């Protein structure tokens, strides 16, 4: 008698829903692939966490990079490290990539978060990342400059994963940018057959932002309703994507509770799930069944819309102009987090290059 599949493996095997590992950790990615995952993602916060967790696997290589590249500073060493971590994880996904003929098996690596206002810098880095491995996908933030970069990078043949995205209008802007990029490629006879762009909606971070707004502004909301904000937003975006035939595929990120998985089962989208949530979901008794088609209670949507303008901006198709993306609360919070993690990552590498003489050496 065959062993029963885990909950996430059942999700991937019995529905259209794919799941990815929300980390480039080899240990975590190995677990995820064994449980049906077909991709993985990374960002500065994730890289820093992986580096701290798996430092034993990277300490010698970091020292080697520093020794071999005498003129490199901490920025160059850090990005070389990020790239090597991405390539190593991409290698683990390569069999999936080949088996699925490029539709699955991608490793997403994020562009420098400090470039969020500079489309040209984002595009240059995206083109560089594309050359690292055949299954590297490039994460680009959904800022005003990022939207421009998404179209241009798509036109140049980069498989993009739009990130720092929280709203229906941002997702639509990404989908339109991808379509324009595809149209330009097709008009010049360039292939798009192995291009599978993704648009992330960070549903948990939208929930986080609205909870912060409620606390800041002393807004009274029915208990539990805020946990549905991100779900309602991605379900609405999904319906629009399906209706219009957008070729970018939606991805749900930033997990905070099981509804961020269970309520999306059955949709033709991707769930990128952190390791600790994967373990919890796989150990749970939650039934794996399609729920993507189930609408969010209109009472929840009505209350959130009436009391929280920032939810209306996220939920309404025209709630946010491209020019306003950079200043949306969830965007600002997330950019600050990613830029802060990048600065911390640079400092972590700096300690290898210029150890603090007032501190004890790092344990070997």
C-alpha positions in Angstrom: 0.0 0.0 0.0 1.5 3.3 -1.0 2.3 6.0 1.6 -0.2 8.8 1.9 0.8 12.0 0.3 1.4 15.0 2.6 -1.1 17.8 2.4 1.0 20.0 0.2 1.9 17.1 -2.0 -1.8 16.4 -2.4 -2.4 20.0 -3.2 0.1 19.9 -6.0 -0.8 16.4 -7.3 -4.6 16.7 -7.3 -5.3 20.3 -8.2 -3.9 23.0 -10.6 -2.2 24.7 -7.7 1.6 24.6 -7.5 3.6 25.3 -4.5 7.2 26.7 -4.1 9.6 26.8 -1.2 9.9 30.4 0.1 13.6 30.1 0.6 16.8 29.2 -1.3 18.0 27.0 1.7 19.1 23.7 0.3 17.9 21.8 3.4 14.4 23.5 3.2 14.2 23.2 -0.6 15.0 19.5 -0.4 12.1 18.9 2.0 9.8 21.0 -0.2 10.7 19.1 -3.5 10.1 15.8 -1.7 6.7 17.1 -0.9 5.8 18.3 -4.3 7.3 21.8 -4.6 8.2 22.9 -8.1 10.0 26.2 -7.5 11.6 28.4 -4.9 12.2 32.1 -4.2 14.6 34.4 -2.5 15.1 37.9 -1.3 17.6 39.8 0.9 15.7 38.8 4.1 15.6 35.2 3.1 19.3 35.1 2.0 20.3 36.6 5.4 18.3 34.0 7.3 19.6 31.1 5.2 23.2 32.3 5.6 22.8 32.4 9.4 21.2 29.0 9.4 23.6 27.3 7.1 26.8 29.3 7.7 28.8 26.1 8.0 28.2 25.4 4.4 29.2 28.9 3.2 31.9 30.0 5.6 34.8 28.5 3.7 33.5 29.8 0.3 33.1 33.3 1.7 36.7 33.3 2.8 37.7 32.0 -0.6 35.9 34.8 -2.4 37.5 37.4 -0.2 41.0 35.9 -0.8 40.6 35.5 -4.6 39.1 39.0 -5.2 41.5 41.4 -3.5 39.9 44.5 -5.1 36.3 43.6 -4.3 34.4 45.4 -1.5 31.6 44.0 0.6 29.0 44.8 -2.1 30.7 42.7 -4.8 31.3 39.8 -2.3 27.7 40.0 -1.1 26.3 39.8 -4.6 28.6 37.0 -5.6 27.4 35.1 -2.6 23.7 35.8 -3.4 24.3 34.6 -6.9 26.1 31.4 -5.9 23.3 30.6 -3.4 20.7 31.1 -6.2 22.6 28.9 -8.6 23.0 26.1 -6.1 19.3 26.1 -5.4 18.5 26.4 -9.1 20.6 23.2 -9.6 18.4 21.4 -7.1 15.3 22.4 -9.2 16.9 21.6 -12.6 15.4 18.1 -12.8 11.9 19.7 -12.3 12.7 22.3 -14.9 13.7 19.7 -17.5 10.8 17.4 -16.7 8.3 20.2 -17.0 9.9 21.7 -20.1 10.6 25.0 -18.5 7.1 25.7 -17.2 8.1 24.8 -13.6 11.4 24.4 -11.7 12.2 28.1 -11.4 14.4 29.8 -8.8 13.5 33.4 -8.3 16.3 35.8 -7.3 15.6 39.4 -6.3 17.2 42.5 -7.8 18.9 45.0 -5.5 16.1 46.5 -3.4 17.8 49.9 -3.4 17.2 50.1 -7.2 13.4 50.4 -6.7 13.4 53.9 -8.3 15.8 53.1 -11.1 14.4 51.1 -14.0 17.7 51.0 -16.0 19.6 49.5 -13.0 16.9 46.9 -12.4 17.0 45.9 -16.1 20.8 45.6 -16.2 20.8 43.4 -13.1 17.9 41.3 -14.5 19.8 40.6 -17.7 22.8 39.6 -15.7 20.8 37.2 -13.4 19.2 35.6 -16.5 22.7 34.3 -17.5 23.4 32.6 -14.2 21.3 29.5 -14.9 18.6 28.5 -17.4 16.0 28.3 -14.7 16.6 31.6 -12.9 13.6 33.9 -12.7 14.1 37.6 -11.7 12.2 39.3 -9.0 11.4 43.0 -9.8 9.5 45.3 -7.4 6.1 46.7 -8.5 7.0 50.3 -8.1 6.6 52.9 -10.9 10.2 52.2 -12.1 9.6 48.5 -11.6 6.6 48.4 -13.9 8.7 49.9 -16.7 11.5 47.4 -16.0 9.1 44.5 -16.1 7.9 45.3 -19.6 11.5 45.9 -20.9 12.9 42.9 -19.1 10.1 40.7 -20.6 10.8 42.1 -24.0 14.4 41.2 -23.6 13.5 37.6 -22.7 13.8 37.6 -18.9 11.3 35.5 -17.0 10.1 37.9 -14.4 8.5 37.5 -11.0 6.9 40.8 -9.9 7.3 41.3 -6.1 6.5 44.0 -3.6 3.0 43.8 -4.9 -0.1 43.9 -2.6 -3.1 45.1 -4.7 -5.3 44.3 -7.6 -4.3 47.4 -9.5 -0.6 46.6 -9.1 -1.2 43.1 -10.3 -3.1 44.4 -13.4 -0.3 46.8 -14.1 2.2 43.9 -14.0 0.0 41.8 -16.3 -0.3 44.6 -18.8 3.4 45.3 -18.7 4.1 41.6 -19.4 1.6 41.6 -22.3 3.3 44.6 -23.8 6.7 43.0 -23.5 5.4 39.8 -25.1 3.8 41.8 -27.9 7.0 43.6 -28.7 9.0 40.3 -28.7 6.4 38.6 -31.0 6.4 41.6 -33.4 10.1 41.0 -33.9 9.7 37.3 -34.3 11.3 36.5 -30.9 10.3 33.4 -29.0 8.1 33.5 -25.9 7.4 29.8 -25.8 9.5 29.2 -22.7 8.6 32.3 -20.9 6.4 31.9 -17.8 6.2 35.2 -15.9 4.8 35.4 -12.4 3.1 38.1 -10.4 3.3 37.8 -6.7 0.7 39.3 -4.4 2.1 39.4 -0.8 -1.2 38.7 0.8 0.1 38.4 4.4 1.9 41.7 4.2 -1.3 43.4 3.0 -3.0 41.9 6.1 0.0 43.2 8.2 -0.3 46.7 6.8 -4.1 46.9 7.4 -3.7 45.7 11.0 -1.1 48.4 11.5 -3.5 51.0 10.1 -6.3 49.8 12.4 -4.0 50.2 15.4 -2.6 53.5 14.3 -6.0 55.1 13.5 -8.1 53.4 16.3 -10.4 51.6 13.8 -12.7 49.0 15.2 -13.0 45.9 12.9 -14.9 42.7 13.5 -12.4 40.1 14.9 -10.9 37.9 12.2 -12.0 40.1 9.3 -8.5 41.4 8.6 -7.2 37.9 8.0 -9.3 37.8 4.9 -8.0 41.0 3.2 -5.2 39.4 1.3 -7.3 36.4 0.4 -10.1 38.7 -1.0 -7.6 40.7 -2.9 -5.9 37.8 -4.7 -9.2 36.1 -5.4 -10.4 39.2 -7.1 -7.1 39.6 -9.1 -7.3 35.9 -10.0 -10.8 36.3 -11.5 -9.7 39.3 -13.5 -6.6 37.5 -14.8 -8.7 34.5 -15.8 -11.3 36.7 -17.5 -8.8 38.7 -19.5 -6.5 35.9 -20.3 -3.4 37.5 -18.9 -0.4 35.2 -19.3 1.4 36.2 -16.1 0.6 33.6 -13.4 -0.4 34.8 -9.9 1.6 33.8 -6.9 0.5 34.1 -3.2 3.3 35.0 -0.7 3.8 36.1 2.9 2.0 33.4 4.9 0.4 34.2 8.2 -2.2 31.4 8.8 -3.5 28.3 7.0 -6.2 30.2 5.1 -3.4 31.6 2.9 -3.0 28.0 1.7 -6.4 26.3 2.2 -8.5 29.1 0.7 -6.5 29.2 -2.5 -6.4 25.4 -3.2 -7.6 24.7 -6.7 -6.6 27.9 -8.4 -4.2 27.9 -11.3 -1.7 29.8 -9.3 1.4 29.3 -7.2 1.8 29.3 -3.4 5.2 30.2 -2.1 5.3 28.9 1.4 8.0 29.2 4.1 9.4 26.0 5.5 7.8 26.3 9.0 4.4 26.7 7.4 4.9 23.8 5.1 5.6 21.5 8.1 2.6 22.8 9.9 0.3 22.3 6.9 1.6 18.9 6.3 1.0 17.9 9.9 -2.5 19.3 10.0 -5.8 17.6 9.5 -7.2 20.3 7.2 -8.9 18.7 4.2 -7.2 19.3 0.9 -10.1 20.3 -1.4 -10.7 23.1 -3.9 -11.8 26.4 -2.3 -10.4 29.0 -4.7 -13.8 29.3 -6.3 -15.5 30.1 -2.9 -16.1 33.8 -2.6 -15.1 35.8 0.5 -18.1 36.7 2.6 -19.5 40.0 1.2 -19.9 41.2 4.8 -16.2 41.0 5.3 -15.4 42.9 2.1 -18.1 45.5 2.8 -16.8 46.3 6.3 -13.2 46.4 5.1 -14.1 48.7 2.2 -16.2 51.0 4.4 -13.7 51.4 7.2 -10.3 51.1 5.5 -9.5 53.3 2.5 -6.2 51.3 2.1 -8.2 48.1 1.6 -10.3 49.8 -1.1 -7.1 50.9 -2.8 -6.0 47.2 -2.7 -9.3 45.7 -3.7 -10.7 48.1 -6.3 -9.4 47.6 -9.8 -8.7 51.3 -10.2 -7.9 51.9 -6.5 -4.3 52.8 -7.0 -2.5 54.5 -9.9 0.9 53.3 -11.0 2.3 56.7 -9.9 1.0 55.9 -6.3 2.6 52.5 -6.0 5.8 53.7 -4.4 3.9 55.4 -1.5 1.3 52.8 -0.7 1.8 51.8 2.9 2.5 48.1 2.4 5.0 49.0 -0.4 6.9 51.4 1.8 7.0 49.0 4.7 8.3 46.1 2.6 10.9 48.1 0.7 12.2 49.4 4.0 12.4 45.8 5.3 14.2 44.5 2.2 16.6 47.4 2.1 17.2 47.0 5.8 17.9 43.3 5.4 20.2 44.1 2.5 22.2 46.5 4.7 22.3 43.8 7.4 23.6 41.3 4.9 26.3 43.7 3.8 27.3 44.1 7.4 27.4 40.3 7.9 29.8 40.0 5.0 31.8 43.0 6.3 32.5 41.1 9.5 34.3 38.5 7.4 36.3 41.1 5.6 37.0 43.4 8.5 36.4 41.5 11.7 35.5 43.8 14.6 38.6 43.8 16.8 36.5 44.5 19.9 34.6 41.3 19.5 35.6 37.7 19.8 36.2 35.9 16.4 33.3 34.0 14.9 33.3 30.4 15.9 34.7 28.2 13.1 
